[in-house]
Amino acid sequence: MLVAIDGPAGAGKSTVARELARELGFTYLDSGAMYRCVALAALERGAGALPTRPGALGELARAVSIDFPGVPMADAPDKGASREAPSRVLLDGRDVSQEIRAPEVSEAASVLAADPVVREALVAKQRELIAHGDWVAEGRDIGTVVAPDAALKIFLTADPRERARRRATELGADVGTVLAEQAMRDERDISREHSPLMAAPDAVTLDTTGLGVEEVVRRIAELARAQ
């Protein structure tokens, strides 16, 4: 079974998806982390700048190896426990879980996510990963492009200022700055030609403004168990 969770930055996708995977005993796929991995690899190879040669990013996206080790245990006494934390991300065998969260990597990932060749390469990798087993996959186009046949599709959203506040708290940044950057990212995600951010026609839209993670996870878990 696949639970697809889409939505804009700051809506709580990653946190909710991780906890939902633990709750259901599914494997967690952070598709955004895959774009961040390609961005990190590109920045490292370009000495801090994205390559400008046509096709370079697509070639890199196809060449890198990205893995999400660890399968959560649904029956663990402590719901926060797992055999191995499912939030770990490996880039060519190297743990980059923290590095890919850097602001400059986030910005670069948003830029290269608009590259259709990069998207094509990473969508293929995502489909290969979720082809077998039970998954909670989150991103901005899981339910619309990557897995339109997902058993359950959720579109998480929240008030823009609330989303910015959450992101600012996570990064230790200024809310106003994050809000401005978020607005630009939203516009880029919504208006891009390939795989624009949108809710799938059959998705359940859930506004997380004012809701705690446990409440959101409980609601989605109930929907998943009813499938």
CYANA upper distance limits for C-alpha pairs under 8 A (distance plus 0.5 A):
  1 MET  CA    133 GLY  CA      7.32
  1 MET  CA    134 ASP  CA      5.17
  1 MET  CA    135 TRP  CA      6.89
  1 MET  CA    150 ALA  CA      7.99
  1 MET  CA    151 ALA  CA      6.79
  2 LEU  CA    130 ILE  CA      8.17
  2 LEU  CA    134 ASP  CA      6.23
  2 LEU  CA    135 TRP  CA      5.34
  2 LEU  CA    136 VAL  CA      6.38
  2 LEU  CA    137 ALA  CA      7.72
  2 LEU  CA    150 ALA  CA      5.82
  2 LEU  CA    151 ALA  CA      6.18
  2 LEU  CA    152 LEU  CA      7.25
  3 VAL  CA    135 TRP  CA      6.78
  3 VAL  CA    136 VAL  CA      5.25
  3 VAL  CA    137 ALA  CA      6.74
  3 VAL  CA    150 ALA  CA      6.75
  3 VAL  CA    151 ALA  CA      6.73
  3 VAL  CA    152 LEU  CA      5.39
  3 VAL  CA    153 LYS  CA      6.49
  3 VAL  CA    154 ILE  CA      8.13
  3 VAL  CA    224 ALA  CA      7.84
  4 ALA  CA    136 VAL  CA      6.57
  4 ALA  CA    137 ALA  CA      5.56
  4 ALA  CA    138 GLU  CA      6.34
  4 ALA  CA    142 ILE  CA      6.27
  4 ALA  CA    143 GLY  CA      6.01
  4 ALA  CA    147 ALA  CA      8.09
  4 ALA  CA    150 ALA  CA      6.82
  4 ALA  CA    151 ALA  CA      8.48
  4 ALA  CA    152 LEU  CA      6.68
  4 ALA  CA    153 LYS  CA      5.24
  4 ALA  CA    154 ILE  CA      6.59
  5 ILE  CA     13 LYS  CA      7.12
  5 ILE  CA     17 ALA  CA      7.67
  5 ILE  CA    136 VAL  CA      7.88
  5 ILE  CA    137 ALA  CA      6.60
  5 ILE  CA    138 GLU  CA      4.97
  5 ILE  CA    139 GLY  CA      6.94
  5 ILE  CA    140 ARG  CA      8.48
  5 ILE  CA    142 ILE  CA      7.38
  5 ILE  CA    143 GLY  CA      7.63
  5 ILE  CA    153 LYS  CA      6.50
  5 ILE  CA    154 ILE  CA      5.24
  5 ILE  CA    155 PHE  CA      6.32
  5 ILE  CA    156 LEU  CA      7.50
  6 ASP  CA     13 LYS  CA      7.45
  6 ASP  CA    138 GLU  CA      6.10
  6 ASP  CA    139 GLY  CA      5.47
  6 ASP  CA    140 ARG  CA      5.30
  6 ASP  CA    141 ASP  CA      6.79
  6 ASP  CA    142 ILE  CA      6.80
  6 ASP  CA    143 GLY  CA      7.31
  6 ASP  CA    153 LYS  CA      8.26
  6 ASP  CA    154 ILE  CA      6.71
  6 ASP  CA    155 PHE  CA      5.29
  6 ASP  CA    156 LEU  CA      6.66
  6 ASP  CA    199 ALA  CA      7.75
  7 GLY  CA     11 ALA  CA      6.96
  7 GLY  CA     13 LYS  CA      7.40
  7 GLY  CA    139 GLY  CA      7.29
  7 GLY  CA    140 ARG  CA      6.00
  7 GLY  CA    155 PHE  CA      5.74
  7 GLY  CA    156 LEU  CA      5.40
  7 GLY  CA    157 THR  CA      6.30
  7 GLY  CA    197 LEU  CA      7.76
  7 GLY  CA    198 MET  CA      8.00
  7 GLY  CA    199 ALA  CA      7.97
  8 PRO  CA    140 ARG  CA      7.20
  8 PRO  CA    156 LEU  CA      8.01
  8 PRO  CA    157 THR  CA      7.05
  8 PRO  CA    186 ASP  CA      7.30
  8 PRO  CA    197 LEU  CA      7.90
  9 ALA  CA     13 LYS  CA      8.32
  9 ALA  CA    163 ARG  CA      7.69
  9 ALA  CA    182 GLN  CA      7.81
  9 ALA  CA    186 ASP  CA      8.18
 10 GLY  CA    158 ALA  CA      8.31
 10 GLY  CA    162 GLU  CA      8.42
 10 GLY  CA    163 ARG  CA      4.79
 10 GLY  CA    164 ALA  CA      6.87
 10 GLY  CA    166 ARG  CA      6.84
 10 GLY  CA    167 ARG  CA      6.25
 11 ALA  CA    156 LEU  CA      6.34
 11 ALA  CA    157 THR  CA      5.47
 11 ALA  CA    158 ALA  CA      5.91
 11 ALA  CA    163 ARG  CA      6.15
 11 ALA  CA    208 THR  CA      7.31
 12 GLY  CA     16 VAL  CA      6.41
 12 GLY  CA    156 LEU  CA      7.75
 12 GLY  CA    157 THR  CA      8.50
 12 GLY  CA    163 ARG  CA      8.43
 12 GLY  CA    208 THR  CA      8.05
 12 GLY  CA    213 VAL  CA      8.45
 13 LYS  CA     17 ALA  CA      6.28
 13 LYS  CA    138 GLU  CA      6.79
 13 LYS  CA    139 GLY  CA      7.84
 13 LYS  CA    156 LEU  CA      7.25
 14 SER  CA     18 ARG  CA      6.57
 14 SER  CA     30 ASP  CA      7.41
 14 SER  CA    138 GLU  CA      7.30
 15 THR  CA     19 GLU  CA      6.79
 15 THR  CA    213 VAL  CA      7.90
 16 VAL  CA     20 LEU  CA      6.40
 16 VAL  CA    213 VAL  CA      6.62
 16 VAL  CA    216 VAL  CA      7.54
 16 VAL  CA    217 VAL  CA      6.47
 17 ALA  CA     21 ALA  CA      6.52
 17 ALA  CA     28 TYR  CA      7.32
 17 ALA  CA    136 VAL  CA      6.64
 17 ALA  CA    137 ALA  CA      7.57
 17 ALA  CA    138 GLU  CA      7.02
 17 ALA  CA    217 VAL  CA      8.44
 18 ARG  CA     22 ARG  CA      6.95
 18 ARG  CA     28 TYR  CA      6.52
 18 ARG  CA     86 PRO  CA      7.66
 18 ARG  CA     87 SER  CA      7.59
 18 ARG  CA    136 VAL  CA      8.33
 19 GLU  CA     23 GLU  CA      6.62
 19 GLU  CA     80 GLY  CA      8.27
 19 GLU  CA    217 VAL  CA      7.34
 20 LEU  CA     24 LEU  CA      6.56
 20 LEU  CA     26 PHE  CA      8.46
 20 LEU  CA    136 VAL  CA      7.80
 20 LEU  CA    217 VAL  CA      6.06
 20 LEU  CA    220 ILE  CA      8.20
 20 LEU  CA    221 ALA  CA      7.24
 21 ALA  CA     25 GLY  CA      6.08
 21 ALA  CA     26 PHE  CA      5.13
 21 ALA  CA     27 THR  CA      6.34
 21 ALA  CA     28 TYR  CA      6.15
 21 ALA  CA     72 PRO  CA      7.30
 21 ALA  CA    135 TRP  CA      7.74
 21 ALA  CA    136 VAL  CA      6.26
 22 ARG  CA     26 PHE  CA      7.03
 22 ARG  CA     27 THR  CA      8.44
 22 ARG  CA     72 PRO  CA      5.67
 22 ARG  CA     73 MET  CA      6.80
 22 ARG  CA     74 ALA  CA      6.15
 22 ARG  CA     79 LYS  CA      7.20
 22 ARG  CA     80 GLY  CA      7.80
 22 ARG  CA     82 SER  CA      8.00
 23 GLU  CA     74 ALA  CA      6.09
 23 GLU  CA     79 LYS  CA      7.38
 23 GLU  CA    221 ALA  CA      8.04
 24 LEU  CA     74 ALA  CA      6.19
 24 LEU  CA    221 ALA  CA      7.63
 25 GLY  CA     71 VAL  CA      8.15
 25 GLY  CA     72 PRO  CA      5.99
 25 GLY  CA     73 MET  CA      5.78
 25 GLY  CA     74 ALA  CA      4.50
 25 GLY  CA     75 ASP  CA      8.15
 26 PHE  CA     71 VAL  CA      7.56
 26 PHE  CA     72 PRO  CA      6.96
 26 PHE  CA     74 ALA  CA      8.26
 26 PHE  CA    134 ASP  CA      5.60
 26 PHE  CA    135 TRP  CA      5.52
 26 PHE  CA    136 VAL  CA      6.82
 27 THR  CA     70 GLY  CA      8.16
 27 THR  CA     71 VAL  CA      5.83
 27 THR  CA     72 PRO  CA      6.88
 27 THR  CA     86 PRO  CA      7.64
 27 THR  CA    134 ASP  CA      6.76
 27 THR  CA    135 TRP  CA      5.21
 27 THR  CA    136 VAL  CA      6.65
 28 TYR  CA     68 PHE  CA      8.28
 28 TYR  CA     71 VAL  CA      8.27
 28 TYR  CA     86 PRO  CA      6.62
 28 TYR  CA     87 SER  CA      7.97
 28 TYR  CA    135 TRP  CA      6.31
 28 TYR  CA    136 VAL  CA      5.47
 28 TYR  CA    137 ALA  CA      6.44
 29 LEU  CA     68 PHE  CA      7.54
 29 LEU  CA    135 TRP  CA      7.46
 29 LEU  CA    136 VAL  CA      6.64
 29 LEU  CA    137 ALA  CA      5.00
 29 LEU  CA    138 GLU  CA      6.86
 30 ASP  CA     34 MET  CA      7.61
 30 ASP  CA     87 SER  CA      8.47
 30 ASP  CA    137 ALA  CA      6.58
 30 ASP  CA    138 GLU  CA      5.92
 30 ASP  CA    139 GLY  CA      7.09
 31 SER  CA     35 TYR  CA      7.52
 31 SER  CA    126 GLN  CA      7.69
 31 SER  CA    137 ALA  CA      7.47
 31 SER  CA    138 GLU  CA      6.50
 31 SER  CA    139 GLY  CA      5.75
 32 GLY  CA     36 ARG  CA      6.80
 32 GLY  CA    138 GLU  CA      8.10
 32 GLY  CA    139 GLY  CA      6.09
 32 GLY  CA    140 ARG  CA      8.32
 33 ALA  CA     37 CYS  CA      6.52
 33 ALA  CA     89 VAL  CA      7.94
 33 ALA  CA    100 ILE  CA      7.63
 34 MET  CA     38 VAL  CA      6.96
 34 MET  CA     66 ILE  CA      7.27
 34 MET  CA    122 LEU  CA      7.68
 35 TYR  CA     39 ALA  CA      6.63
 35 TYR  CA    109 ALA  CA      5.90
 35 TYR  CA    110 SER  CA      8.44
 35 TYR  CA    112 LEU  CA      8.07
 35 TYR  CA    113 ALA  CA      7.07
 35 TYR  CA    122 LEU  CA      8.12
 36 ARG  CA     40 LEU  CA      6.51
 36 ARG  CA    100 ILE  CA      6.00
 36 ARG  CA    101 ARG  CA      8.22
 36 ARG  CA    105 VAL  CA      6.66
 36 ARG  CA    106 SER  CA      6.85
 36 ARG  CA    108 ALA  CA      8.17
 36 ARG  CA    109 ALA  CA      5.52
 37 CYS  CA     41 ALA  CA      6.63
 37 CYS  CA     66 ILE  CA      7.99
 37 CYS  CA     91 LEU  CA      6.89
 37 CYS  CA     96 VAL  CA      8.27
 37 CYS  CA    100 ILE  CA      6.75
 38 VAL  CA     42 ALA  CA      6.54
 38 VAL  CA     57 LEU  CA      8.35
 38 VAL  CA     60 LEU  CA      7.41
 38 VAL  CA     61 ALA  CA      6.30
 38 VAL  CA     64 VAL  CA      7.87
 38 VAL  CA    109 ALA  CA      7.93
 39 ALA  CA     43 LEU  CA      6.58
 39 ALA  CA     50 LEU  CA      8.20
 39 ALA  CA    105 VAL  CA      6.47
 39 ALA  CA    106 SER  CA      8.44
 39 ALA  CA    108 ALA  CA      6.16
 39 ALA  CA    109 ALA  CA      5.59
 39 ALA  CA    112 LEU  CA      7.67
 40 LEU  CA     44 GLU  CA      6.57
 40 LEU  CA     99 GLU  CA      8.30
 40 LEU  CA    100 ILE  CA      6.84
 40 LEU  CA    105 VAL  CA      6.34
 41 ALA  CA     45 ARG  CA      6.63
 41 ALA  CA     60 LEU  CA      8.43
 42 ALA  CA     46 GLY  CA      6.37
 42 ALA  CA     49 ALA  CA      7.93
 42 ALA  CA     50 LEU  CA      6.21
 42 ALA  CA     51 PRO  CA      7.40
 42 ALA  CA     57 LEU  CA      7.76
 42 ALA  CA     60 LEU  CA      7.93
 43 LEU  CA     47 ALA  CA      6.37
 43 LEU  CA     48 GLY  CA      5.00
 43 LEU  CA     49 ALA  CA      5.67
 43 LEU  CA     50 LEU  CA      6.03
 43 LEU  CA    105 VAL  CA      8.31
 44 GLU  CA     48 GLY  CA      6.48
 44 GLU  CA     49 ALA  CA      8.49
 46 GLY  CA     50 LEU  CA      6.41
 46 GLY  CA     51 PRO  CA      6.63
 50 LEU  CA    108 ALA  CA      7.97
 51 PRO  CA     56 ALA  CA      7.02
 51 PRO  CA     57 LEU  CA      7.53
 52 THR  CA     56 ALA  CA      7.82
 55 GLY  CA     59 GLU  CA      6.69
 55 GLY  CA    117 VAL  CA      8.04
 56 ALA  CA     60 LEU  CA      6.76
 57 LEU  CA     61 ALA  CA      6.59
 57 LEU  CA    112 LEU  CA      8.01
 57 LEU  CA    117 VAL  CA      8.30
 57 LEU  CA    118 VAL  CA      6.84
 58 GLY  CA     62 ARG  CA      6.79
 58 GLY  CA    115 ASP  CA      8.37
 58 GLY  CA    117 VAL  CA      5.55
 58 GLY  CA    118 VAL  CA      5.04
 58 GLY  CA    121 ALA  CA      7.37
 59 GLU  CA     63 ALA  CA      6.66
 59 GLU  CA    118 VAL  CA      8.49
 60 LEU  CA     64 VAL  CA      6.63
 61 ALA  CA    118 VAL  CA      6.25
 61 ALA  CA    121 ALA  CA      6.49
 61 ALA  CA    122 LEU  CA      7.12
 62 ARG  CA    118 VAL  CA      8.30
 62 ARG  CA    121 ALA  CA      5.96
 62 ARG  CA    122 LEU  CA      7.85
 64 VAL  CA     91 LEU  CA      7.52
 64 VAL  CA     92 ASP  CA      6.65
 65 SER  CA     90 LEU  CA      8.36
 65 SER  CA     91 LEU  CA      6.28
 65 SER  CA     92 ASP  CA      5.22
 65 SER  CA     93 GLY  CA      7.91
 66 ILE  CA     89 VAL  CA      7.67
 66 ILE  CA     90 LEU  CA      6.10
 66 ILE  CA     91 LEU  CA      5.37
 66 ILE  CA     92 ASP  CA      6.74
 66 ILE  CA     93 GLY  CA      8.20
 67 ASP  CA     89 VAL  CA      6.45
 67 ASP  CA     90 LEU  CA      5.58
 67 ASP  CA     91 LEU  CA      7.29
 67 ASP  CA     93 GLY  CA      8.23
 68 PHE  CA     86 PRO  CA      7.15
 68 PHE  CA     87 SER  CA      7.62
 68 PHE  CA     88 ARG  CA      6.38
 68 PHE  CA     89 VAL  CA      5.52
 68 PHE  CA     90 LEU  CA      6.88
 69 PRO  CA     84 GLU  CA      7.73
 69 PRO  CA     85 ALA  CA      8.34
 69 PRO  CA     86 PRO  CA      6.83
 69 PRO  CA     88 ARG  CA      6.88
 69 PRO  CA     89 VAL  CA      7.61
 69 PRO  CA     90 LEU  CA      8.20
 70 GLY  CA     82 SER  CA      8.26
 70 GLY  CA     83 ARG  CA      6.97
 70 GLY  CA     84 GLU  CA      5.00
 70 GLY  CA     85 ALA  CA      6.33
 70 GLY  CA     86 PRO  CA      5.42
 70 GLY  CA     88 ARG  CA      8.17
 71 VAL  CA     82 SER  CA      7.62
 71 VAL  CA     83 ARG  CA      7.11
 71 VAL  CA     84 GLU  CA      7.06
 71 VAL  CA     85 ALA  CA      8.13
 71 VAL  CA     86 PRO  CA      6.62
 72 PRO  CA     81 ALA  CA      8.14
 72 PRO  CA     82 SER  CA      5.23
 72 PRO  CA     83 ARG  CA      6.72
 72 PRO  CA     84 GLU  CA      7.50
 72 PRO  CA     85 ALA  CA      7.68
 72 PRO  CA     86 PRO  CA      6.93
 73 MET  CA     81 ALA  CA      7.89
 73 MET  CA     82 SER  CA      5.75
 73 MET  CA     83 ARG  CA      7.14
 74 ALA  CA     79 LYS  CA      7.95
 75 ASP  CA     79 LYS  CA      8.37
 76 ALA  CA     81 ALA  CA      6.78
 76 ALA  CA     82 SER  CA      7.40
 77 PRO  CA     81 ALA  CA      8.18
 81 ALA  CA     85 ALA  CA      8.15
 82 SER  CA     86 PRO  CA      8.18
 87 SER  CA     97 SER  CA      7.85
 88 ARG  CA     95 ASP  CA      7.45
 88 ARG  CA     96 VAL  CA      8.28
 88 ARG  CA     97 SER  CA      5.93
 89 VAL  CA     95 ASP  CA      6.29
 89 VAL  CA     96 VAL  CA      6.38
 89 VAL  CA     97 SER  CA      5.47
 90 LEU  CA     94 ARG  CA      5.48
 90 LEU  CA     95 ASP  CA      4.99
 90 LEU  CA     96 VAL  CA      6.34
 90 LEU  CA     97 SER  CA      7.68
 91 LEU  CA     95 ASP  CA      6.93
 91 LEU  CA     96 VAL  CA      6.89
 96 VAL  CA    100 ILE  CA      6.56
 97 SER  CA    101 ARG  CA      7.85
 98 GLN  CA    102 ALA  CA      7.93
100 ILE  CA    105 VAL  CA      6.37
100 ILE  CA    106 SER  CA      7.67
101 ARG  CA    105 VAL  CA      7.11
101 ARG  CA    106 SER  CA      6.89
102 ALA  CA    106 SER  CA      6.82
103 PRO  CA    107 GLU  CA      6.73
104 GLU  CA    108 ALA  CA      6.68
105 VAL  CA    109 ALA  CA      6.46
106 SER  CA    110 SER  CA      6.81
107 GLU  CA    111 VAL  CA      6.97
108 ALA  CA    112 LEU  CA      6.76
109 ALA  CA    113 ALA  CA      6.40
110 SER  CA    114 ALA  CA      7.62
110 SER  CA    185 ARG  CA      7.34
110 SER  CA    188 ARG  CA      8.44
110 SER  CA    189 ASP  CA      8.33
111 VAL  CA    115 ASP  CA      8.16
112 LEU  CA    118 VAL  CA      7.52
113 ALA  CA    118 VAL  CA      7.24
113 ALA  CA    119 ARG  CA      6.79
114 ALA  CA    118 VAL  CA      8.45
114 ALA  CA    119 ARG  CA      7.95
114 ALA  CA    188 ARG  CA      8.40
114 ALA  CA    189 ASP  CA      8.15
114 ALA  CA    192 ARG  CA      6.63
114 ALA  CA    193 GLU  CA      8.22
114 ALA  CA    194 HIS  CA      7.41
115 ASP  CA    119 ARG  CA      6.82
115 ASP  CA    194 HIS  CA      8.48
116 PRO  CA    120 GLU  CA      6.52
116 PRO  CA    194 HIS  CA      6.63
117 VAL  CA    121 ALA  CA      6.76
118 VAL  CA    122 LEU  CA      6.72
119 ARG  CA    123 VAL  CA      6.31
120 GLU  CA    124 ALA  CA      6.77
121 ALA  CA    125 LYS  CA      7.03
122 LEU  CA    126 GLN  CA      6.58
123 VAL  CA    127 ARG  CA      6.61
123 VAL  CA    146 VAL  CA      6.36
124 ALA  CA    128 GLU  CA      6.73
125 LYS  CA    129 LEU  CA      6.82
126 GLN  CA    130 ILE  CA      6.82
126 GLN  CA    146 VAL  CA      7.66
127 ARG  CA    131 ALA  CA      6.39
127 ARG  CA    146 VAL  CA      6.96
127 ARG  CA    147 ALA  CA      7.83
130 ILE  CA    134 ASP  CA      8.15
130 ILE  CA    135 TRP  CA      7.03
137 ALA  CA    142 ILE  CA      7.48
138 GLU  CA    142 ILE  CA      6.97
140 ARG  CA    196 PRO  CA      8.40
140 ARG  CA    197 LEU  CA      6.06
140 ARG  CA    198 MET  CA      8.07
141 ASP  CA    145 VAL  CA      5.90
141 ASP  CA    146 VAL  CA      6.86
141 ASP  CA    195 SER  CA      6.79
141 ASP  CA    196 PRO  CA      7.86
141 ASP  CA    197 LEU  CA      6.85
141 ASP  CA    198 MET  CA      7.97
142 ILE  CA    146 VAL  CA      5.16
142 ILE  CA    147 ALA  CA      6.00
142 ILE  CA    148 PRO  CA      7.72
143 GLY  CA    147 ALA  CA      5.79
143 GLY  CA    148 PRO  CA      5.37
143 GLY  CA    149 ASP  CA      8.02
143 GLY  CA    150 ALA  CA      7.06
143 GLY  CA    153 LYS  CA      6.35
143 GLY  CA    154 ILE  CA      8.43
143 GLY  CA    199 ALA  CA      8.18
143 GLY  CA    200 ALA  CA      6.44
143 GLY  CA    203 ALA  CA      8.14
144 THR  CA    148 PRO  CA      5.60
144 THR  CA    195 SER  CA      8.28
144 THR  CA    198 MET  CA      8.18
144 THR  CA    199 ALA  CA      7.75
144 THR  CA    200 ALA  CA      5.75
145 VAL  CA    195 SER  CA      7.19
148 PRO  CA    200 ALA  CA      8.42
151 ALA  CA    227 GLN  CA      7.76
152 LEU  CA    203 ALA  CA      7.86
152 LEU  CA    223 LEU  CA      8.23
152 LEU  CA    224 ALA  CA      7.07
152 LEU  CA    227 GLN  CA      8.18
153 LYS  CA    200 ALA  CA      7.97
153 LYS  CA    202 ASP  CA      7.57
153 LYS  CA    203 ALA  CA      5.11
153 LYS  CA    204 VAL  CA      6.71
154 ILE  CA    203 ALA  CA      5.69
154 ILE  CA    204 VAL  CA      5.31
154 ILE  CA    205 THR  CA      6.40
154 ILE  CA    206 LEU  CA      7.59
154 ILE  CA    220 ILE  CA      8.38
155 PHE  CA    199 ALA  CA      6.29
155 PHE  CA    200 ALA  CA      8.34
155 PHE  CA    203 ALA  CA      6.65
155 PHE  CA    204 VAL  CA      6.48
155 PHE  CA    205 THR  CA      5.11
155 PHE  CA    206 LEU  CA      6.62
156 LEU  CA    205 THR  CA      6.46
156 LEU  CA    206 LEU  CA      5.51
156 LEU  CA    207 ASP  CA      6.44
156 LEU  CA    208 THR  CA      7.24
157 THR  CA    205 THR  CA      7.86
157 THR  CA    206 LEU  CA      6.76
157 THR  CA    207 ASP  CA      5.33
157 THR  CA    208 THR  CA      6.61
157 THR  CA    209 THR  CA      8.25
158 ALA  CA    162 GLU  CA      7.07
158 ALA  CA    163 ARG  CA      6.66
158 ALA  CA    207 ASP  CA      5.60
158 ALA  CA    208 THR  CA      5.71
158 ALA  CA    209 THR  CA      5.32
159 ASP  CA    163 ARG  CA      6.69
159 ASP  CA    209 THR  CA      6.50
160 PRO  CA    164 ALA  CA      6.67
160 PRO  CA    179 LEU  CA      7.85
161 ARG  CA    165 ARG  CA      6.54
161 ARG  CA    179 LEU  CA      7.12
162 GLU  CA    166 ARG  CA      6.78
162 GLU  CA    209 THR  CA      7.14
163 ARG  CA    167 ARG  CA      6.81
164 ALA  CA    168 ALA  CA      6.44
164 ALA  CA    175 VAL  CA      6.44
164 ALA  CA    176 GLY  CA      8.37
164 ALA  CA    178 VAL  CA      6.15
164 ALA  CA    179 LEU  CA      5.54
164 ALA  CA    182 GLN  CA      7.49
165 ARG  CA    169 THR  CA      6.62
165 ARG  CA    175 VAL  CA      6.08
165 ARG  CA    178 VAL  CA      8.40
165 ARG  CA    179 LEU  CA      8.47
166 ARG  CA    170 GLU  CA      6.75
167 ARG  CA    171 LEU  CA      6.69
167 ARG  CA    175 VAL  CA      8.50
167 ARG  CA    178 VAL  CA      7.65
168 ALA  CA    172 GLY  CA      5.96
168 ALA  CA    173 ALA  CA      5.16
168 ALA  CA    174 ASP  CA      6.45
168 ALA  CA    175 VAL  CA      5.85
168 ALA  CA    178 VAL  CA      6.68
169 THR  CA    173 ALA  CA      7.19
173 ALA  CA    177 THR  CA      8.02
173 ALA  CA    178 VAL  CA      7.55
174 ASP  CA    178 VAL  CA      6.76
175 VAL  CA    179 LEU  CA      6.45
176 GLY  CA    180 ALA  CA      6.79
177 THR  CA    181 GLU  CA      6.80
178 VAL  CA    182 GLN  CA      6.34
179 LEU  CA    183 ALA  CA      6.69
180 ALA  CA    184 MET  CA      7.10
181 GLU  CA    185 ARG  CA      6.74
182 GLN  CA    186 ASP  CA      6.48
183 ALA  CA    187 GLU  CA      6.71
184 MET  CA    188 ARG  CA      6.69
185 ARG  CA    189 ASP  CA      6.56
186 ASP  CA    190 ILE  CA      6.49
187 GLU  CA    191 SER  CA      6.40
188 ARG  CA    192 ARG  CA      6.32
189 ASP  CA    196 PRO  CA      6.14
189 ASP  CA    197 LEU  CA      5.92
190 ILE  CA    196 PRO  CA      5.46
190 ILE  CA    197 LEU  CA      5.25
190 ILE  CA    198 MET  CA      7.55
191 SER  CA    196 PRO  CA      6.64
191 SER  CA    197 LEU  CA      8.38
192 ARG  CA    196 PRO  CA      5.83
199 ALA  CA    203 ALA  CA      6.73
199 ALA  CA    205 THR  CA      8.08
208 THR  CA    212 GLY  CA      8.18
208 THR  CA    216 VAL  CA      7.52
211 LEU  CA    215 GLU  CA      6.90
211 LEU  CA    216 VAL  CA      7.21
212 GLY  CA    216 VAL  CA      7.00
213 VAL  CA    217 VAL  CA      6.56
214 GLU  CA    218 ARG  CA      6.50
215 GLU  CA    219 ARG  CA      6.77
216 VAL  CA    220 ILE  CA      6.85
217 VAL  CA    221 ALA  CA      6.42
218 ARG  CA    222 GLU  CA      6.70
219 ARG  CA    223 LEU  CA      7.04
220 ILE  CA    224 ALA  CA      6.67
221 ALA  CA    225 ARG  CA      6.59
222 GLU  CA    226 ALA  CA      6.73
223 LEU  CA    227 GLN  CA      7.22
